[in-house]
Amino acid sequence: MSEERVIALEIALKAVLNTAREQGIDVEQLSEAAIDGLVKYHDYRSVHVANAANQIELAVDALEYPWPAVG
């Protein structure tokens, strides 16, 4: 995967999580549910699940409070 795509996906994940938080969704619970879903879905290889779970946790930890103003 290209570095540009990785960066774009990181930005996209943070934007989705920030928007969820702005809409009143508990992003901690959302991320835990997403990780649980990854673990339960057996079609993923375990190494990818662990890496994906880690990336979700890192994205939640990296959220900016409050959402930065654009401009």
Chimera marker file (.cmm) of the C-alpha trace (Angstrom):
<marker_set name="trace">
<marker id="1" x="0.000" y="0.000" z="0.000" r="1" g="1" b="0" radius="0.5"/>
<marker id="2" x="1.350" y="3.393" z="-0.903" r="1" g="1" b="0" radius="0.5"/>
<marker id="3" x="2.318" y="5.851" z="1.802" r="1" g="1" b="0" radius="0.5"/>
<marker id="4" x="-0.256" y="8.315" z="0.446" r="1" g="1" b="0" radius="0.5"/>
<marker id="5" x="-3.021" y="5.740" z="0.847" r="1" g="1" b="0" radius="0.5"/>
<marker id="6" x="-1.922" y="4.916" z="4.399" r="1" g="1" b="0" radius="0.5"/>
<marker id="7" x="-1.978" y="8.598" z="5.344" r="1" g="1" b="0" radius="0.5"/>
<marker id="8" x="-5.377" y="9.073" z="3.716" r="1" g="1" b="0" radius="0.5"/>
<marker id="9" x="-6.810" y="6.088" z="5.606" r="1" g="1" b="0" radius="0.5"/>
<marker id="10" x="-5.434" y="7.379" z="8.914" r="1" g="1" b="0" radius="0.5"/>
<marker id="11" x="-7.001" y="10.793" z="8.298" r="1" g="1" b="0" radius="0.5"/>
<marker id="12" x="-10.290" y="9.185" z="7.260" r="1" g="1" b="0" radius="0.5"/>
<marker id="13" x="-10.463" y="7.025" z="10.386" r="1" g="1" b="0" radius="0.5"/>
<marker id="14" x="-9.800" y="10.004" z="12.650" r="1" g="1" b="0" radius="0.5"/>
<marker id="15" x="-12.448" y="12.056" z="10.813" r="1" g="1" b="0" radius="0.5"/>
<marker id="16" x="-15.045" y="9.300" z="11.196" r="1" g="1" b="0" radius="0.5"/>
<marker id="17" x="-14.261" y="8.919" z="14.894" r="1" g="1" b="0" radius="0.5"/>
<marker id="18" x="-14.349" y="12.684" z="15.510" r="1" g="1" b="0" radius="0.5"/>
<marker id="19" x="-17.676" y="12.970" z="13.696" r="1" g="1" b="0" radius="0.5"/>
<marker id="20" x="-19.091" y="10.062" z="15.695" r="1" g="1" b="0" radius="0.5"/>
<marker id="21" x="-18.000" y="11.791" z="18.899" r="1" g="1" b="0" radius="0.5"/>
<marker id="22" x="-19.585" y="15.076" z="17.765" r="1" g="1" b="0" radius="0.5"/>
<marker id="23" x="-22.848" y="13.209" z="17.196" r="1" g="1" b="0" radius="0.5"/>
<marker id="24" x="-22.822" y="11.982" z="20.774" r="1" g="1" b="0" radius="0.5"/>
<marker id="25" x="-21.443" y="8.512" z="20.176" r="1" g="1" b="0" radius="0.5"/>
<marker id="26" x="-19.014" y="7.223" z="22.778" r="1" g="1" b="0" radius="0.5"/>
<marker id="27" x="-15.960" y="6.547" z="20.592" r="1" g="1" b="0" radius="0.5"/>
<marker id="28" x="-14.364" y="4.393" z="23.282" r="1" g="1" b="0" radius="0.5"/>
<marker id="29" x="-17.371" y="2.044" z="23.206" r="1" g="1" b="0" radius="0.5"/>
<marker id="30" x="-17.515" y="2.260" z="19.414" r="1" g="1" b="0" radius="0.5"/>
<marker id="31" x="-13.855" y="1.303" z="19.059" r="1" g="1" b="0" radius="0.5"/>
<marker id="32" x="-14.223" y="-1.582" z="21.522" r="1" g="1" b="0" radius="0.5"/>
<marker id="33" x="-17.253" y="-2.863" z="19.589" r="1" g="1" b="0" radius="0.5"/>
<marker id="34" x="-15.326" y="-2.586" z="16.309" r="1" g="1" b="0" radius="0.5"/>
<marker id="35" x="-12.408" y="-4.535" z="17.772" r="1" g="1" b="0" radius="0.5"/>
<marker id="36" x="-14.768" y="-7.181" z="19.159" r="1" g="1" b="0" radius="0.5"/>
<marker id="37" x="-16.297" y="-7.475" z="15.693" r="1" g="1" b="0" radius="0.5"/>
<marker id="38" x="-12.874" y="-7.971" z="14.136" r="1" g="1" b="0" radius="0.5"/>
<marker id="39" x="-12.034" y="-10.707" z="16.614" r="1" g="1" b="0" radius="0.5"/>
<marker id="40" x="-15.340" y="-12.518" z="16.022" r="1" g="1" b="0" radius="0.5"/>
<marker id="41" x="-15.065" y="-12.395" z="12.213" r="1" g="1" b="0" radius="0.5"/>
<marker id="42" x="-12.944" y="-15.445" z="11.488" r="1" g="1" b="0" radius="0.5"/>
<marker id="43" x="-12.204" y="-14.670" z="7.837" r="1" g="1" b="0" radius="0.5"/>
<marker id="44" x="-9.467" y="-12.224" z="8.820" r="1" g="1" b="0" radius="0.5"/>
<marker id="45" x="-5.967" y="-13.506" z="9.507" r="1" g="1" b="0" radius="0.5"/>
<marker id="46" x="-5.079" y="-13.055" z="13.155" r="1" g="1" b="0" radius="0.5"/>
<marker id="47" x="-2.027" y="-10.880" z="12.470" r="1" g="1" b="0" radius="0.5"/>
<marker id="48" x="-4.190" y="-8.450" z="10.525" r="1" g="1" b="0" radius="0.5"/>
<marker id="49" x="-6.823" y="-8.385" z="13.261" r="1" g="1" b="0" radius="0.5"/>
<marker id="50" x="-4.232" y="-7.524" z="15.893" r="1" g="1" b="0" radius="0.5"/>
<marker id="51" x="-2.772" y="-4.776" z="13.709" r="1" g="1" b="0" radius="0.5"/>
<marker id="52" x="-6.219" y="-3.384" z="12.852" r="1" g="1" b="0" radius="0.5"/>
<marker id="53" x="-7.251" y="-3.370" z="16.518" r="1" g="1" b="0" radius="0.5"/>
<marker id="54" x="-4.056" y="-1.540" z="17.402" r="1" g="1" b="0" radius="0.5"/>
<marker id="55" x="-4.682" y="1.062" z="14.692" r="1" g="1" b="0" radius="0.5"/>
<marker id="56" x="-8.224" y="1.652" z="15.968" r="1" g="1" b="0" radius="0.5"/>
<marker id="57" x="-6.899" y="2.198" z="19.491" r="1" g="1" b="0" radius="0.5"/>
<marker id="58" x="-4.177" y="4.540" z="18.238" r="1" g="1" b="0" radius="0.5"/>
<marker id="59" x="-6.709" y="6.541" z="16.220" r="1" g="1" b="0" radius="0.5"/>
<marker id="60" x="-8.984" y="6.966" z="19.232" r="1" g="1" b="0" radius="0.5"/>
<marker id="61" x="-6.019" y="8.023" z="21.367" r="1" g="1" b="0" radius="0.5"/>
<marker id="62" x="-4.972" y="10.547" z="18.690" r="1" g="1" b="0" radius="0.5"/>
<marker id="63" x="-8.334" y="12.319" z="18.509" r="1" g="1" b="0" radius="0.5"/>
<marker id="64" x="-8.092" y="16.030" z="19.052" r="1" g="1" b="0" radius="0.5"/>
<marker id="65" x="-10.269" y="17.567" z="21.732" r="1" g="1" b="0" radius="0.5"/>
<marker id="66" x="-12.019" y="19.662" z="20.600" r="1" g="1" b="0" radius="0.5"/>
<marker id="67" x="-12.159" y="19.067" z="16.836" r="1" g="1" b="0" radius="0.5"/>
<marker id="68" x="-9.792" y="21.619" z="15.274" r="1" g="1" b="0" radius="0.5"/>
<marker id="69" x="-11.283" y="24.540" z="13.371" r="1" g="1" b="0" radius="0.5"/>
<marker id="70" x="-10.758" y="24.514" z="9.627" r="1" g="1" b="0" radius="0.5"/>
<marker id="71" x="-9.508" y="27.644" z="7.990" r="1" g="1" b="0" radius="0.5"/>
<link id1="1" id2="2" r="1" g="1" b="0" radius="0.2"/>
<link id1="2" id2="3" r="1" g="1" b="0" radius="0.2"/>
<link id1="3" id2="4" r="1" g="1" b="0" radius="0.2"/>
<link id1="4" id2="5" r="1" g="1" b="0" radius="0.2"/>
<link id1="5" id2="6" r="1" g="1" b="0" radius="0.2"/>
<link id1="6" id2="7" r="1" g="1" b="0" radius="0.2"/>
<link id1="7" id2="8" r="1" g="1" b="0" radius="0.2"/>
<link id1="8" id2="9" r="1" g="1" b="0" radius="0.2"/>
<link id1="9" id2="10" r="1" g="1" b="0" radius="0.2"/>
<link id1="10" id2="11" r="1" g="1" b="0" radius="0.2"/>
<link id1="11" id2="12" r="1" g="1" b="0" radius="0.2"/>
<link id1="12" id2="13" r="1" g="1" b="0" radius="0.2"/>
<link id1="13" id2="14" r="1" g="1" b="0" radius="0.2"/>
<link id1="14" id2="15" r="1" g="1" b="0" radius="0.2"/>
<link id1="15" id2="16" r="1" g="1" b="0" radius="0.2"/>
<link id1="16" id2="17" r="1" g="1" b="0" radius="0.2"/>
<link id1="17" id2="18" r="1" g="1" b="0" radius="0.2"/>
<link id1="18" id2="19" r="1" g="1" b="0" radius="0.2"/>
<link id1="19" id2="20" r="1" g="1" b="0" radius="0.2"/>
<link id1="20" id2="21" r="1" g="1" b="0" radius="0.2"/>
<link id1="21" id2="22" r="1" g="1" b="0" radius="0.2"/>
<link id1="22" id2="23" r="1" g="1" b="0" radius="0.2"/>
<link id1="23" id2="24" r="1" g="1" b="0" radius="0.2"/>
<link id1="24" id2="25" r="1" g="1" b="0" radius="0.2"/>
<link id1="25" id2="26" r="1" g="1" b="0" radius="0.2"/>
<link id1="26" id2="27" r="1" g="1" b="0" radius="0.2"/>
<link id1="27" id2="28" r="1" g="1" b="0" radius="0.2"/>
<link id1="28" id2="29" r="1" g="1" b="0" radius="0.2"/>
<link id1="29" id2="30" r="1" g="1" b="0" radius="0.2"/>
<link id1="30" id2="31" r="1" g="1" b="0" radius="0.2"/>
<link id1="31" id2="32" r="1" g="1" b="0" radius="0.2"/>
<link id1="32" id2="33" r="1" g="1" b="0" radius="0.2"/>
<link id1="33" id2="34" r="1" g="1" b="0" radius="0.2"/>
<link id1="34" id2="35" r="1" g="1" b="0" radius="0.2"/>
<link id1="35" id2="36" r="1" g="1" b="0" radius="0.2"/>
<link id1="36" id2="37" r="1" g="1" b="0" radius="0.2"/>
<link id1="37" id2="38" r="1" g="1" b="0" radius="0.2"/>
<link id1="38" id2="39" r="1" g="1" b="0" radius="0.2"/>
<link id1="39" id2="40" r="1" g="1" b="0" radius="0.2"/>
<link id1="40" id2="41" r="1" g="1" b="0" radius="0.2"/>
<link id1="41" id2="42" r="1" g="1" b="0" radius="0.2"/>
<link id1="42" id2="43" r="1" g="1" b="0" radius="0.2"/>
<link id1="43" id2="44" r="1" g="1" b="0" radius="0.2"/>
<link id1="44" id2="45" r="1" g="1" b="0" radius="0.2"/>
<link id1="45" id2="46" r="1" g="1" b="0" radius="0.2"/>
<link id1="46" id2="47" r="1" g="1" b="0" radius="0.2"/>
<link id1="47" id2="48" r="1" g="1" b="0" radius="0.2"/>
<link id1="48" id2="49" r="1" g="1" b="0" radius="0.2"/>
<link id1="49" id2="50" r="1" g="1" b="0" radius="0.2"/>
<link id1="50" id2="51" r="1" g="1" b="0" radius="0.2"/>
<link id1="51" id2="52" r="1" g="1" b="0" radius="0.2"/>
<link id1="52" id2="53" r="1" g="1" b="0" radius="0.2"/>
<link id1="53" id2="54" r="1" g="1" b="0" radius="0.2"/>
<link id1="54" id2="55" r="1" g="1" b="0" radius="0.2"/>
<link id1="55" id2="56" r="1" g="1" b="0" radius="0.2"/>
<link id1="56" id2="57" r="1" g="1" b="0" radius="0.2"/>
<link id1="57" id2="58" r="1" g="1" b="0" radius="0.2"/>
<link id1="58" id2="59" r="1" g="1" b="0" radius="0.2"/>
<link id1="59" id2="60" r="1" g="1" b="0" radius="0.2"/>
<link id1="60" id2="61" r="1" g="1" b="0" radius="0.2"/>
<link id1="61" id2="62" r="1" g="1" b="0" radius="0.2"/>
<link id1="62" id2="63" r="1" g="1" b="0" radius="0.2"/>
<link id1="63" id2="64" r="1" g="1" b="0" radius="0.2"/>
<link id1="64" id2="65" r="1" g="1" b="0" radius="0.2"/>
<link id1="65" id2="66" r="1" g="1" b="0" radius="0.2"/>
<link id1="66" id2="67" r="1" g="1" b="0" radius="0.2"/>
<link id1="67" id2="68" r="1" g="1" b="0" radius="0.2"/>
<link id1="68" id2="69" r="1" g="1" b="0" radius="0.2"/>
<link id1="69" id2="70" r="1" g="1" b="0" radius="0.2"/>
<link id1="70" id2="71" r="1" g="1" b="0" radius="0.2"/>
</marker_set>
